[in-house]
Amino acid sequence: MALEYIIYADESIEQGDYFSNFYGGALVRSTDLLRVQDELLRLKATLNLHKETKWSKVTENYLDKYTVLINRFFDFVGEDAVKVRIMFTQNRNMPQGLGTYHVEYKYYILYYQFIKHAFGLRYANPSGEPITLRIYLDKLPDSQTKINQFKGFLVGLNTTPEFRNAKLGIAVDQIADVSSHDHVILQCLDIVMGSMQFRLNDKHLIKPVGATQRGKRTIAKEKLYNQISARIRQIYPNFNIGITTGTQGNRTKHWAHTYRHWLFVSNQSKIDETQGKTKQK
């Protein structure tokens, strides 16, 4: 059978204190898909995690189980059976000259850029054999008209030089908005993406109103973030979560890397220093 790339994609908070518009993706080759899915599902069953796992459910009681699950997920990332990409914006980078269309469709414009560029798909097919893409989008919070329009734009990637040269193809019936409840890889992606927006927006420092100590849930989430951070740094020492991952002058690493971050900055933007962490503290 022809090789297929499956991309699971999700988005998180639209507006954070310092970083916003989080988008995440996990790419799996069709040759690895069943193995990855089956092992993660079996592990969840062994851990008695019978319901959907997600960042918002991380608590002190579930920390150990979530740590085991996310460590197995990063085993797959480490061996390049799964590629993970996280994209976000920084509030201090203020886009300029946005029209009504850009404001109304910002969510989909950023999502399109993420799918098109985050995985370095233009470098994803050194063999030159045709490869198809299947895209699973976690439930999109919009009208069916806008969702169909967005899917049309994604299919339009077939006509771009990057996709034609790489012999990549997307069919409209291979783009689906799905429930993460039914896709364990999306659930793991939610945990990773949630941990990044948690740490980048300093939510690990939050204390309940009137309290002098952080809550147990916050401490548990920080511990899980620290484990995820440690696993990333096993792959890429000194990884900086708040900037675009470097390529050391080799752009093919946009594809070759198993884990990358992308700090998206509009070509027309100005820096607002009042939005920086040091200015607000």
N, C-alpha and C positions, 0 to 999 in steps of 0.2 A: 504493500500500500504506500501511497505517496505520503511524505512527511507533512505533518500539520503542527503548527504552533497554536497553543491555546493560551489566551490572555484572560486572566481574571482581573477585573478592575473595580475599584471602589473609591469613594470620596469621603472625607471627614469634615471637620468644622470649616465653615465658610469664613468665620471671623474669630481670630484669637487675639490675645493681648499684644503679641509681638509677631506671630507668624500665622498665616491664614491660608485658605484654599488648598487643603491637603488632598492630594490624589495619590492612590497607590495601585500598583499592578504586580501580579505574579505570572510569569510566563513558564509554561511547561511544554515540552515536546510531546507529541503523541506517543512516542516510544517509551516515555517515562510516566505518562499520566496515570495509568491503572496502578502501577506499583506505588506511586506517591499517595494517591487517594486511598488505596486499600490499607497501607501501613498507618496512615494518620487516623483513619476511621477505626481500625483495630485498636490502636493505642487509646483513642478516646473511650472506646468501650471498656478497655481494661481499667482505665482511670475512673470509670463510672461518670463520665462526662456525656450524658445522653442527650442533653439539650445543646443548643447553639452556643459555641464559645465565642466571646467577643470581649474587647477591652473594657467596656462598661460594666462587665460582670466580674472583673478582677477584685477579689476580696482576700482578706487574711486566710480565710478557711480554704479558698481554692488556689492560693498562690502556688503551693507545691505541685499540684496537678497541672496548672497552666505552665509552670516552668518546665516540666517534663515534656509536655506537648510542644512548646515552642522550641525546645532544644532539638527535638526530632525534626521539626520543620527546618531549622537551621543546618542540620546535618545534610538535608537535601540541597539547601542553598550552597553549602560548602562544596558539594560534589558537582554543582552545576546542573542538577536535575531540576531545580527551580531557580529562576532569576527574579529578583525583587527590585522594584523601582518605587521611590517615593518622591513626589514633587510637591512643592509648596511655595508660597510667596512670603516675603517679609514686609511688614507694614510700613517700614521706613522707606521702602521703594514705592513712590507714588506715581502711578501711570498718569500720563498727560494726554490731553486732547481726545478723551473718550467720547464717542457719540452715543446717542440713544440706543442704537443697535448693540454696541459693545457692552453697555451697562445691562441691557435686558438679557443678552445671551452670554454673559461672562462665564457662567458655569460650563456651558457647552464649548465655548471657544477654548477655555483652558483644558477641558477634557480632551478635545480634539488634538491640541498640541501635545498633551501627554501621550496619547496613543501613538501619534505620528513619530515622536522623537525620543521618548524616554528610554526605550529599549535599544536604540541604535539599529533599527530594523534594516536600514540601508546596507548594513554590514553583516546581516544575519544569514546569508546564504552563499558561502564561499564555493559550494559545489556547483551552483548554477542550475540545479534541478528545481522544477516548480514546487513551491511550498504554499499551502493554503493557511489562512488564519481563521481561527474561531475566537470570538470575543464574547465573554460573559461579563455583563455590566450589572453590578449590584443594583437593585431596584432604583430606578431614576425618579426623583421627586418632581414630576412635571406632567403636563398634558401629553396625551398620546400623539398629538400633532407635532409637538416639539421633539418628542422622542423619535418619531419616524424621520423627521427632518435631520436630526443628529445622525441617525443610522445612515441616511443617505450621504451625508458628508463623509462618514467613515468609509463607505463603499467607494466614494470618489477618490480615496487614496490610491486605488488601482491605477489611476491615470497619472499619478505623479512620477517624475523621473526616478525618485528613490525606490519606489515599489516596482516599477517596470524593470529597472536595471537589476534589482535583486530577485526578480521573478516571484514576487509575493502577490497573492490574490485573496480578496475578501468577497464573499457572497453575502447579500443582504440577509439570507435566511440563516447565516452563520453568526449573526449578531443578535444576542438575546439579553434582555434585562431579566435577571433571575433573583431568587431569594438566597441570601447567604446561608440560611438555615439548611439548604440542600447541597451546599458545596463547602467541604471542609477546608479547601485551600483558600477560599475567600475568608473563612473564619480566622485562619492563621494570619492572613494579610491584615485583617481588621485589627488584630492584636498588635502587630508590628507598627502599623500606621498610627494607631491610637497611642502607643508608647512614645512615638516621636513628637506628636503634637502636644502630649502631656509634658514632656521634658523641655521642648523648645519654648513653650509658653509658661514655664516655671510653675506648673501646677503642682509639682512636688513640694513646693514651699507653702502651699495654702494651709491655713489653720481655720477650723470652724470659728464662727463669730463668738467672741468672748473667751475662746480657749487659748491656752499657752502652749499646747502641744498639737502636733498634727494628728489627724484621724488615722485609725488603723487601716482604712481602705487606701488612703493616700500613701502610707508607708508601704503597703503591699504592692501598690502600683509602681512605686519607685524601685522596689527590689526587683520586680519583673523587668522594668526598663533596664536596670543595671545588668541583668543577665543577658538581655537582648543586645545591649551595647557591647558586652564582653564577647558575645558570639560574633558580632560584626567585626570587632577588632582582632579576632583570631584570623579572619579572612584578610582584612586590611588594617594593619597596625596604625594607630594614631588617627583613625577615622574621625572626621569632623562632621557631626550630624547637621550643622547649620549652614553648610555651604554646598555648592555643586561639587560632586566627586571629580577629582582630576583625572586626566588621561595620560599624563607624562608625555604629551606631544603625539600620542598615538590615538587617533579618533576611533579606530576600530574597537577600542576598549569600551565604548558606549554599548556595544553588544557583548564583548567578551567578558566583562565584569559580571559577576553573579549578583552583586548588590551595589546599588548606586542611589545617591540622592541628587535631586535637581532643584536648586533654588531658582525659580523662574523669575526673571526680571524683564519687564517690557522694554523694547528698544527705545521707547520714548517715556522715560521716567526720571523723576528727580528725587533726591534724598531728603526726607523730612526727619531731622535729627531729634525732634521731640517724640518720635515714635520708638526711639531706641531704648533698650533696657536700662542703660546707665542714666539716661535722662529721666526715666520715670521712677526710679527708686530713690 
